[in-house]
Amino acid sequence: MRNILFGTAALLALGTGLAHAQIKIGMAGPLTGSNAAFGVQMKTGFDLAISDINKAGGVLGKQLVPVPVDDACDPKQAVSAANTLVSDGVVMVDGHFCSASSIPASKVYEDAGILQISPASTNPAYTDDGSPYTFRTCGRDDQQGKVAAEYIAKHFPKAKIAVLDDNSTYGKGIADQVRLNLKKLGVKVAYNTSYTAGDKDYSALISRMKEQGITLVYMGGYYSDMGLIMREGVTQGFTPQYFSEDAAVTSALWQVAGSAAEGMLMTFRRRPRRTRPPPRSSPN
């Protein structure tokens, strides 16, 4: 985060010839709503990066000013938040988090000539249909979907599979990639459905999967709904192998699901701190 903000702000400052004593940097994410745990994580990293850069002298002798906004992972609110950042005069935006927010907001930043770098929006359309100002620092749904499908095919060849999604840009996008890649591998999906994000009662969904003898459930969506689905599964004695994506990689999932989430499989990018450069070859 620190290197991204430093390098980007420096380039923009040089390119635009800013004469102000400060450089405004925007951060847009779900600071409220069911995905607020991710927004809090984003803002914590954002604030630390800004602080570190300013302590080191800022960018081109100018201090960075953080401008955080809340989009609640809602497309309409995201557009409003993007317009707020543009009006405030930011030179770049760290965000948004949800693909459903990043995609419409990117059009606002494109029109204003403002760089947007999302740390989490994985839907391919975000960059495929984006502009020269649109970037991400995470993988894509088509990558995760392929990895998940191949893993399922290899390690659970006899599983009776259900693929669920929350019908969001992110959740359905990645679940559809899992469905597509399973089909390419000749693996049958026994049950496909979408659930309503934010629902509080998933008893009927669990009952249907239990009746059909589902043994592996792939879920495309966010942690709050996943946690409730798994808890309801335990209540009904339904304990399949659960599989999901990077939106499940948060301690907030266990706060909702409790022990029901134990053993869940997830796809996510390698942690940067554990990434080692390849060994140097010996001189000839």
C-alpha positions, 0 to 999 in steps of 0.5 A, a space after each residue: 500500500 505504501 509503495 503504491 501510494 507513494 509512486 502513484 502520487 509522485 507521478 501524478 504530482 509531476 504530471 499535473 504540475 501541482 503547486 499546492 502544499 498538499 496532495 489529496 488522496 482518496 479512499 473509497 470502501 464499505 465503511 458501513 453495511 454488511 461488508 464494513 469489516 473490509 472497509 475498516 481494513 482498507 482504511 487502516 492500511 490507507 491511514 498507515 500508508 499516508 502516515 508513513 509517507 508523510 513522516 518520510 517527507 511526503 511526496 515531492 516535499 508535499 504532505 498527503 491528505 487522506 480523503 476517505 468516503 463510504 460507498 457501503 458496497 452499493 453501486 449508487 452510493 459508490 457513484 456519489 462517493 466518487 463524485 465527492 472525491 472528484 469535487 474534493 480534488 483528489 489525484 488518485 483513489 485507493 478503492 473501491 472494494 466491491 466490484 459492483 462499486 468499482 465498475 460504475 465509479 470507474 466511469 466517474 474517475 475516467 471522466 475526471 482523469 483520476 487514477 483508480 487502483 482497487 485492492 479487491 475488485 476481481 470482476 474482469 469487466 472492471 479492467 476489461 471495460 475500464 480505461 487507462 486510469 483503471 487498475 487493480 492489485 488483486 487477481 480476477 474472477 476468471 483466475 480464481 474460478 479456474 483454480 477452484 474448479 480444478 481443485 474440486 475436480 482433482 480432490 473431490 471427484 465423487 462430490 455432489 456439488 452445489 454452486 451458490 451465489 448472492 447475485 451480486 457483480 462479484 458473487 455471481 461473477 466468480 460463481 459463474 466462472 466456477 460453473 464454467 470451468 467445472 463444465 469444461 472439466 466434465 464435472 456436473 453441478 447438481 444444484 445451482 441457485 442464487 440467494 438473497 444477500 442480507 437474508 436472515 433465514 437460509 433454512 429453506 436453502 439448506 433443506 433443499 441441498 440436504 434433500 438432494 444429498 449435496 456434499 460440496 457447496 461452493 459459495 460466491 458472495 460475502 462473509 456475512 451471508 456465508 456465515 449464516 448459511 453455514 450456521 444454518 447447516 449445522 442446525 439442520 445437521 448438514 455438514 458438506 465441504 464448503 468452498 469459497 473465494 477471497 471475500 471469505 478470507 477474514 476473521 469476520 467470517 468466523 465471528 458470524 459462522 463460529 465453528 461451522 466455518 472450520 475446514 472451509 476451503 478458499 482461494 486467495 492471492 499469496 501473501 506478499 510477505 511470504 512471497 520470495 523472489 526466485 533463487 539466483 542462478 549460479 554464475 557460469 
